Amino acid sequence: MSDPDLPSLREVFDAHAAYILRSLRHLGVAESDIEDVGQEVFVTVHRKLASFEGRSKLRTWLYGICLRVASDYRRRAHVRRERATADPARDVAEAEGRAPDAQVQARAELRALLEELDEDKRAVVVLYEIEGFSMKEVAEILDCPLQTAYSRLHAARDRMVAMYRSRRAGGVAQ
């Protein structure tokens, strides 16, 4: 028997597919693998949707699944060996004789900074700063104490600022 208040897989997909794909990008999934990893997320959602108890928001529950699937993705051996060194958007823009769009460049820089963070700090930054969850929801998703979530956010911000400044200083000096 199914819960009449529980959304169907189709309803979940229609309402949250863009959010899931965006979350996977922020969690370090390569653009070329986004659709495949997104499909893995929805396979998991399909298997577990009937057991969703509603103790959290559906979006929070979905992010937890994204977090685990993205973590598994990053641990795979073929992903560790394969590292893209080029920025495709920048390469295309330069080939066309124009400067890369500032927004595209900023997104690429953000992805690079996020990739340098450990998994726990990256998750807090993505959930709080990018997805707009409250810190209480972030702690719930990550299954950690509220103060730990705040501590991770503070440490992640400090690390990202230091990396950003270092990259800017290195770029000017070269």
N, C-alpha and C positions, 0 to 999 in steps of 0.2 A: 504494500500500500504506500502511496505517496502522500506527502503533506500538501494540502491544497494551497498553503501560503508560500510554499517553496517554489522559486522560479524554475522554469525548465532550462535545460542546457542551452537551448536556442535563445531564450531571453537573456541568460547570463552572457552568452557570446555577443549578442547584438548590443547590449548595454555596456560591456566591459572589454571588448577585444582591443580597442585602441589603447585603453589604460594598461592592459596587460603587456602589449607590445612595447609601449613606452617604458614601462617599468623594467622589462627585460633589457632594454638598451642601457638604462641607467645602472643596471646590475652587472654590466660587463659582457653581455652577449654580443658577439660580432654581428654587424648588420647582415652579413650573408647568411647567418644562422637564425635570425630573428623568427622567421615564419615557422621553421622546424621546431624550435624551442617553444614557441607559442603554442604549437600543436601539442607538444608534450604537456604543457600546462593544462590545456583543455581536456586532454585524455585523463589527467589526474582529477580535474574538476568533475568530469563525467563519472568517474569511479566513486568519488567521495561526496557528491552533491546530496545524495539522499541522507548522508550522515551529518550534514551541516545543521547544527543545533540552534543557530541564531544568537549565540552568546556574544558574538561580536558582529560588526557590520559585515555584509557580504564582501565589500571591497577590501576590508582588512583581512578577511579569510583568504581571498584571492591573492593578495600581496604575499601572504605567508607561503602560499604554494609557489608563486613566482620566485621567491627568495630561495626556496629549496631546490627548485628545478634549475635556476641559474647557477647556484652553487655546484650542483652536480655537473652541469655543463662545463664550468670553469675547471673542474678537477679532471676532466677527461684528458687522456694523454695527447690526443691529436690536437687539442686546443692549446696545450702548453707548448707544443713544438711549433705551432703555426702562429707567428706574430706579424701582423701587418705593420710595416714601417712607414708606409705612405699615407697621406691624407687624400683620398680620392676627390673630394670636393675642391680642395686646393689645387690638385693636379689638373683637373678639368678647367678650372678658372684660369690658371696660368697658361694652359695650352691655348685657350681662347683669347689670351692677351688682356685679361681683366683681373682685377683684384678679387679674391674670394669674398663672398658676401659676409659682412661682419657677423651676422647672426649664425651662419653656418660655421664660421671660424670659432665663435664663442662656444657653440655646442661641442665642437671637436675638442677644444681646450678643456671644457668641463668633463667630457668623457675621459680624456687623458688623465686629468687630476683624480677623478673617481677611481680609475683603474689602479692608481698608485696606493689607494687606501686599502687597509685590510677589510675583510668581509663585514665585520661588525660595524666599523665606522662608516663604510660605504652605505650600508643598509640604513643607518640612522639619518645620514645626510639625505639620501633619496626620499625616505619616508617623510621626514620633517620639512626639509627645505624645498624639495621639488614637488612632492605629492601633497603636501599640506596637511598631513595627519597631525593630530595633537600629540604632545610628548607622551601623554598617558596611553594613547593608542599605539604609538611606536613601541613603548615598553611592553605592551601586551603582545604585539605581533612578534617581537623579538624574544619574548619570554625572559625578560630581565627586569631587575628593579628600576624604578623610575629614575633614581639618582644615577644609576649606571648608564642609562640612556642619555641623560644630560651630560655626563662625563665624556661619553663617546662622542657626542656632538661637539662639545668644546674642543676635544683633542683633534677631531677631524677638521674642524674649522682652522685651528692653528696649523695643522699639517698642510692643508690645502693652500693657505695664505703663504706659508713658507715656500712650498713648491712653486707656486705662481710667481712669487718674487724672484726666486732662483732662476726660473726659466726666462723671465723678463731680463734679468741682469745678464744671463748667459747669451741671450739673443742680441743684446746691445753691444756686448764686448766682442762678439764675433765679427 
